[in-house]
Amino acid sequence: MRLTSSLRFHRQNNKSFLRIFMLLVLSCIPGRTNLCSNHSDIRSSLDSLDLDGYITFDDVHNASKDFGNRYQLPPLAILHPRSVSDISTVIRHILHLGSTSNLTIAARGHGHSLQGQALAHQGVVINMESLPSHGIKIYKGTQPYVDVSGGELWINILRETLKHGLSPKSWTDYLHLTVGGTLTNAGISGQAFKNGPQINNVYQLDIVTGKGEVMTCSEKLNPELFNSVLGGLGQFGIITRAQISLGPAPHMVKWIRVLYSDFSRFSRDQEHLISKKKGFDYVEGFVAINRTDLLSNWRSSFSPNDSTKASQFKSDGKTLYCLEVVKYFNKEEANSMNQV
Ligand SMILES: Cc1cc2nc3c(=O)[nH]c(=O)nc-3n(C[C@H](O)[C@H](O)[C@H](O)COP(=O)(O)OP(=O)(O)OC[C@H]3O[C@@H](n4cnc5c(N)ncnc54)[C@H](O)[C@@H]3O)c2cc1C
């Protein structure tokens, strides 16, 4: 008897649980339908925009991740702009949809961030490399500069400026990064101690603001916008064009790498080198774990005469510190190269 009554109790309990569960499911359905229709409304509203370029909704795999490969955050859509006005139109449209659309926007340069900075989960990614460059324009004179699209790769700028004996003054180590991508960070390399990071070497920018306005800015014109966008982590506007300061490109360089096993000596030497007025043109330091093949991989860093010396360098698997220094030379200075 007891068993039967306990069973009845359980059955009744189960029935009430099922009733509550069904109620919950049914109450969720209208919400889900709203969400879906919202989603498809947004999609079709984006699709109906009159653009020079186009928007894709399906092929979003590449824009879901970056170089770091730590996050998979698919966007709702990717804008492939063919004009600055495309970027402005989409931003204005998203602003018009209001905050309930929950759409975020991220510009994507070459996608070489490590922490998902160029991703917009269920938002709109703007593929800056689609923006036509209209050429890399070089202006010579007392203060030479190059005028480029925000989606241009630094490697292309170097190739073009070198044809005129010029080059940007400050670099990143790796050059397959976009102008917009590094100018929203800083752009740091071995010339930064002398010329500042890349963001210190910009004359003018064209920006599409968060309201979709297209604005030109510089130290003198809209300086607040200029100083916010440079190093602003992509949060203050989208860089569509930049004027970057140039200097004479060296004809030759002497490139030296020095290995240390003692951190204090390494950092003392590095500080000494960057404090010298007439020293090297490039100074960078990095840390390396000394795997057994480290020195043979670095054979190119040592002159053939130094290879015996280098092979004698033993650090027993310890952490190594490397100073990388470069001195620039003109053709006339070729004879003095080996005096460095
Ligand atoms: C192999 C490698 C080497 C590197 N070496 C260096 C180095 O030596 N020095 C250094 O400083 N950094 C270095 N970096 C870091 C690199 O500078 C940053 O990750 C940079 O942001 C990548 O540029 P990107 O074009 O791929 O930008 P993305 O990764 O596409 O975007 C980076 C950020 O910029 C924003 N953004 C992109 N384009 C625009 C635009 N036009 N307007 C506004 N915002 C925009 C994005 O929304 C995002 O927030 C290196 C990275 C890698 C992978």
The ligand as an SDF file (V2000), in Angstrom:
LIG
                    3D

 53 58  0  0  0  0  0  0  0  0999 V2000
   53.5480   37.7190  -36.3650 C   0  0  0  0  0  0  0  0  0  0  0  0
   53.1750   39.0280  -35.7110 C   0  0  0  0  0  0  0  0  0  0  0  0
   54.1700   39.9550  -35.4930 C   0  0  0  0  0  0  0  0  0  0  0  0
   53.8570   41.1750  -34.8780 C   0  0  0  0  0  0  0  0  0  0  0  0
   54.8460   42.0840  -34.6850 N   0  0  0  0  0  0  0  0  0  0  0  0
   54.5650   43.2600  -34.0970 C   0  0  0  0  0  0  0  0  0  0  0  0
   55.5930   44.2450  -33.8920 C   0  0  0  0  0  0  0  0  0  0  0  0
   56.7480   44.0330  -34.1940 O   0  0  0  0  0  0  0  0  0  0  0  0
   55.2210   45.4170  -33.3320 N   0  0  0  0  0  0  0  0  0  0  0  0
   53.9290   45.6940  -32.9770 C   0  0  0  0  0  0  0  0  0  0  0  0
   53.6550   46.8000  -32.5090 O   0  0  0  0  0  0  0  0  0  0  0  0
   52.9400   44.7880  -33.1470 N   0  0  0  0  0  0  0  0  0  0  0  0
   53.2450   43.5830  -33.6860 C   0  0  0  0  0  0  0  0  0  0  0  0
   52.2530   42.6540  -33.8430 N   0  0  0  0  0  0  0  0  0  0  0  0
   50.9080   42.9650  -33.3560 C   0  0  0  0  0  0  0  0  0  0  0  0
   50.1510   43.7050  -34.4390 C   0  0  0  0  0  0  0  0  0  0  0  0
   50.6730   44.9890  -34.6300 O   0  0  0  0  0  0  0  0  0  0  0  0
   48.6810   43.8930  -34.0270 C   0  0  0  0  0  0  0  0  0  0  0  0
   48.1350   42.6530  -33.7420 O   0  0  0  0  0  0  0  0  0  0  0  0
   47.9140   44.6010  -35.1460 C   0  0  0  0  0  0  0  0  0  0  0  0
   46.7020   45.0720  -34.6210 O   0  0  0  0  0  0  0  0  0  0  0  0
   47.6320   43.6540  -36.2740 C   0  0  0  0  0  0  0  0  0  0  0  0
   47.2560   44.3720  -37.4210 O   0  0  0  0  0  0  0  0  0  0  0  0
   46.1030   43.8290  -38.3400 P   0  0  0  0  0  0  0  0  0  0  0  0
   46.1030   44.6210  -39.5820 O   0  0  0  0  0  0  0  0  0  0  0  0
   46.1780   42.3530  -38.4940 O   0  0  0  0  0  0  0  0  0  0  0  0
   44.8380   44.2560  -37.4400 O   0  0  0  0  0  0  0  0  0  0  0  0
   43.5830   43.4080  -36.9280 P   0  0  0  0  0  0  0  0  0  0  0  0
   44.0480   42.2860  -36.0740 O   0  0  0  0  0  0  0  0  0  0  0  0
   42.7220   43.0660  -38.0680 O   0  0  0  0  0  0  0  0  0  0  0  0
   42.8710   44.5170  -36.0360 O   0  0  0  0  0  0  0  0  0  0  0  0
   43.4860   44.9670  -34.8460 C   0  0  0  0  0  0  0  0  0  0  0  0
   42.6370   46.0250  -34.1630 C   0  0  0  0  0  0  0  0  0  0  0  0
   42.5910   47.1930  -34.9700 O   0  0  0  0  0  0  0  0  0  0  0  0
   41.2420   47.5040  -35.3250 C   0  0  0  0  0  0  0  0  0  0  0  0
   41.3070   47.9620  -36.7150 N   0  0  0  0  0  0  0  0  0  0  0  0
   41.7670   47.3030  -37.7920 C   0  0  0  0  0  0  0  0  0  0  0  0
   41.7280   48.0870  -38.8760 N   0  0  0  0  0  0  0  0  0  0  0  0
   41.2300   49.2740  -38.4680 C   0  0  0  0  0  0  0  0  0  0  0  0
   40.9250   50.5010  -39.1070 C   0  0  0  0  0  0  0  0  0  0  0  0
   41.1630   50.6810  -40.4150 N   0  0  0  0  0  0  0  0  0  0  0  0
   40.4060   51.5070  -38.3630 N   0  0  0  0  0  0  0  0  0  0  0  0
   40.1810   51.3560  -37.0380 C   0  0  0  0  0  0  0  0  0  0  0  0
   40.4250   50.2250  -36.3740 N   0  0  0  0  0  0  0  0  0  0  0  0
   40.9580   49.1990  -37.0790 C   0  0  0  0  0  0  0  0  0  0  0  0
   40.4740   46.2080  -35.1540 C   0  0  0  0  0  0  0  0  0  0  0  0
   39.1090   46.4260  -34.9300 O   0  0  0  0  0  0  0  0  0  0  0  0
   41.1750   45.6230  -33.9380 C   0  0  0  0  0  0  0  0  0  0  0  0
   40.7330   46.2390  -32.7700 O   0  0  0  0  0  0  0  0  0  0  0  0
   52.5210   41.4400  -34.4480 C   0  0  0  0  0  0  0  0  0  0  0  0
   51.5250   40.4800  -34.6660 C   0  0  0  0  0  0  0  0  0  0  0  0
   51.8420   39.2880  -35.2900 C   0  0  0  0  0  0  0  0  0  0  0  0
   50.7630   38.2770  -35.5100 C   0  0  0  0  0  0  0  0  0  0  0  0
  1  2  1  0
  2  3  1  0
  2 52  2  0
  3  4  2  0
  4  5  1  0
  4 50  1  0
  5  6  2  0
  6  7  1  0
  6 13  1  0
  7  8  2  0
  7  9  1  0
  9 10  1  0
 10 11  2  0
 10 12  1  0
 12 13  2  0
 13 14  1  0
 14 15  1  0
 14 50  1  0
 15 16  1  0
 16 17  1  0
 16 18  1  0
 18 19  1  0
 18 20  1  0
 20 21  1  0
 20 22  1  0
 22 23  1  0
 23 24  1  0
 24 25  2  0
 24 26  1  0
 24 27  1  0
 27 28  1  0
 28 29  2  0
 28 30  1  0
 28 31  1  0
 31 32  1  0
 32 33  1  0
 33 34  1  0
 33 48  1  0
 34 35  1  0
 35 36  1  0
 35 46  1  0
 36 37  1  0
 36 45  1  0
 37 38  2  0
 38 39  1  0
 39 40  1  0
 39 45  2  0
 40 41  1  0
 40 42  2  0
 42 43  1  0
 43 44  2  0
 44 45  1  0
 46 47  1  0
 46 48  1  0
 48 49  1  0
 50 51  2  0
 51 52  1  0
 52 53  1  0
M  END
$$$$
